[in-house]
Amino acid sequence: MTPPRPARVQPRAEDDHQIHCRLDELLVDREMTLTALAEQVGITLANLSNLKTDKARAIRFSTLTAICEALDCEVGDLLVRLP
Protein backbone atom coordinates (compact mmCIF):
# COMPACT_ATOMS: atom_id res chain seq x y z
CA MET A 1 0.00 0.00 0.00
CA THR A 2 1.29 3.47 -0.92
CA PRO A 3 1.68 5.96 1.94
CA PRO A 4 -0.54 9.05 1.73
CA ARG A 5 0.91 12.12 0.05
CA PRO A 6 1.66 15.11 2.26
CA ALA A 7 -0.73 18.04 1.98
CA ARG A 8 0.37 20.67 -0.50
CA VAL A 9 1.15 24.15 0.72
CA GLN A 10 -1.01 26.69 -1.05
CA PRO A 11 1.05 29.23 -3.00
CA ARG A 12 0.88 32.82 -1.86
CA ALA A 13 0.38 35.84 -4.02
CA GLU A 14 3.69 37.13 -5.43
CA ASP A 15 3.92 40.03 -2.98
CA ASP A 16 2.57 38.11 0.01
CA HIS A 17 5.56 36.49 1.70
CA GLN A 18 7.00 36.18 5.17
CA ILE A 19 10.69 36.51 4.34
CA HIS A 20 12.53 39.54 5.67
CA CYS A 21 15.98 40.50 4.43
CA ARG A 22 18.10 41.88 7.27
CA LEU A 23 20.54 43.55 4.86
CA ASP A 24 20.07 47.00 6.36
CA GLU A 25 20.77 45.75 9.89
CA LEU A 26 23.86 43.79 8.79
CA LEU A 27 25.23 46.80 6.91
CA VAL A 28 24.82 49.01 10.00
CA ASP A 29 26.54 46.40 12.20
CA ARG A 30 29.47 46.31 9.76
CA GLU A 31 29.54 50.07 9.16
CA MET A 32 29.22 49.44 5.41
CA THR A 33 27.13 51.29 2.86
CA LEU A 34 24.86 49.71 0.29
CA THR A 35 27.03 51.29 -2.41
CA ALA A 36 30.19 49.71 -0.99
CA LEU A 37 28.50 46.31 -0.84
CA ALA A 38 27.26 46.67 -4.43
CA GLU A 39 30.79 47.44 -5.61
CA GLN A 40 32.34 44.61 -3.60
CA VAL A 41 29.80 42.01 -4.72
CA GLY A 42 29.22 43.21 -8.29
CA ILE A 43 25.46 43.59 -7.92
CA THR A 44 23.55 46.66 -9.00
CA LEU A 45 22.51 49.13 -6.35
CA ALA A 46 18.91 48.76 -7.56
CA ASN A 47 18.91 44.98 -6.97
CA LEU A 48 20.42 45.35 -3.50
CA SER A 49 17.88 48.05 -2.72
CA ASN A 50 15.07 45.65 -3.69
CA LEU A 51 16.50 43.08 -1.29
CA LYS A 52 16.92 45.63 1.48
CA THR A 53 13.32 46.80 1.22
CA ASP A 54 11.89 43.25 0.96
CA LYS A 55 10.69 43.88 -2.60
CA ALA A 56 12.76 41.13 -4.21
CA ARG A 57 10.78 38.09 -5.31
CA ALA A 58 13.76 35.83 -5.90
CA ILE A 59 17.52 35.67 -5.35
CA ARG A 60 20.11 33.50 -7.07
CA PHE A 61 22.22 31.25 -4.88
CA SER A 62 25.35 32.82 -6.40
CA THR A 63 24.13 36.28 -5.37
CA LEU A 64 23.23 35.05 -1.90
CA THR A 65 26.67 33.46 -1.57
CA ALA A 66 28.45 36.64 -2.67
CA ILE A 67 26.49 38.81 -0.21
CA CYS A 68 27.11 36.40 2.66
CA GLU A 69 30.83 36.25 1.85
CA ALA A 70 31.10 40.06 1.70
CA LEU A 71 29.21 40.48 4.99
CA ASP A 72 30.86 37.44 6.64
CA CYS A 73 27.48 36.02 7.61
CA GLU A 74 25.30 32.97 7.12
CA VAL A 75 22.14 32.86 5.02
CA GLY A 76 20.07 32.66 8.21
CA ASP A 77 21.64 35.91 9.40
CA LEU A 78 20.51 37.64 6.20
CA LEU A 79 17.11 36.08 5.55
CA VAL A 80 14.56 35.37 8.28
CA ARG A 81 10.96 34.20 8.20
CA LEU A 82 8.53 36.53 9.92
CA PRO A 83 5.73 35.09 12.05
C-alpha positions as a Python dict, from the first residue, in 0.01 Angstrom:
ca = {
    (1, 'M'): (0, 0, 0),
    (2, 'T'): (129, 347, -92),
    (3, 'P'): (168, 596, 194),
    (4, 'P'): (-54, 905, 173),
    (5, 'R'): (91, 1212, 5),
    (6, 'P'): (166, 1511, 226),
    (7, 'A'): (-73, 1804, 198),
    (8, 'R'): (37, 2067, -50),
    (9, 'V'): (115, 2415, 72),
    (10, 'Q'): (-101, 2669, -105),
    (11, 'P'): (105, 2923, -300),
    (12, 'R'): (88, 3282, -186),
    (13, 'A'): (38, 3584, -402),
    (14, 'E'): (369, 3713, -543),
    (15, 'D'): (392, 4003, -298),
    (16, 'D'): (257, 3811, 1),
    (17, 'H'): (556, 3649, 170),
    (18, 'Q'): (700, 3618, 517),
    (19, 'I'): (1069, 3651, 434),
    (20, 'H'): (1253, 3954, 567),
    (21, 'C'): (1598, 4050, 443),
    (22, 'R'): (1810, 4188, 727),
    (23, 'L'): (2054, 4355, 486),
    (24, 'D'): (2007, 4700, 636),
    (25, 'E'): (2077, 4575, 989),
    (26, 'L'): (2386, 4379, 879),
    (27, 'L'): (2523, 4680, 691),
    (28, 'V'): (2482, 4901, 1000),
    (29, 'D'): (2654, 4640, 1220),
    (30, 'R'): (2947, 4631, 976),
    (31, 'E'): (2954, 5007, 916),
    (32, 'M'): (2922, 4944, 541),
    (33, 'T'): (2713, 5129, 286),
    (34, 'L'): (2486, 4971, 29),
    (35, 'T'): (2703, 5129, -241),
    (36, 'A'): (3019, 4971, -99),
    (37, 'L'): (2850, 4631, -84),
    (38, 'A'): (2726, 4667, -443),
    (39, 'E'): (3079, 4744, -561),
    (40, 'Q'): (3234, 4461, -360),
    (41, 'V'): (2980, 4201, -472),
    (42, 'G'): (2922, 4321, -829),
    (43, 'I'): (2546, 4359, -792),
    (44, 'T'): (2355, 4666, -900),
    (45, 'L'): (2251, 4913, -635),
    (46, 'A'): (1891, 4876, -756),
    (47, 'N'): (1891, 4498, -697),
    (48, 'L'): (2042, 4535, -350),
    (49, 'S'): (1788, 4805, -272),
    (50, 'N'): (1507, 4565, -369),
    (51, 'L'): (1650, 4308, -129),
    (52, 'K'): (1692, 4563, 148),
    (53, 'T'): (1332, 4680, 122),
    (54, 'D'): (1189, 4325, 96),
    (55, 'K'): (1069, 4388, -260),
    (56, 'A'): (1276, 4113, -421),
    (57, 'R'): (1078, 3809, -531),
    (58, 'A'): (1376, 3583, -590),
    (59, 'I'): (1752, 3567, -535),
    (60, 'R'): (2011, 3350, -707),
    (61, 'F'): (2222, 3125, -488),
    (62, 'S'): (2535, 3282, -640),
    (63, 'T'): (2413, 3628, -537),
    (64, 'L'): (2323, 3505, -190),
    (65, 'T'): (2667, 3346, -157),
    (66, 'A'): (2845, 3664, -267),
    (67, 'I'): (2649, 3881, -21),
    (68, 'C'): (2711, 3640, 266),
    (69, 'E'): (3083, 3625, 185),
    (70, 'A'): (3110, 4006, 170),
    (71, 'L'): (2921, 4048, 499),
    (72, 'D'): (3086, 3744, 664),
    (73, 'C'): (2748, 3602, 761),
    (74, 'E'): (2530, 3297, 712),
    (75, 'V'): (2214, 3286, 502),
    (76, 'G'): (2007, 3266, 821),
    (77, 'D'): (2164, 3591, 940),
    (78, 'L'): (2051, 3764, 620),
    (79, 'L'): (1711, 3608, 555),
    (80, 'V'): (1456, 3537, 828),
    (81, 'R'): (1096, 3420, 820),
    (82, 'L'): (853, 3653, 992),
    (83, 'P'): (573, 3509, 1205),
}
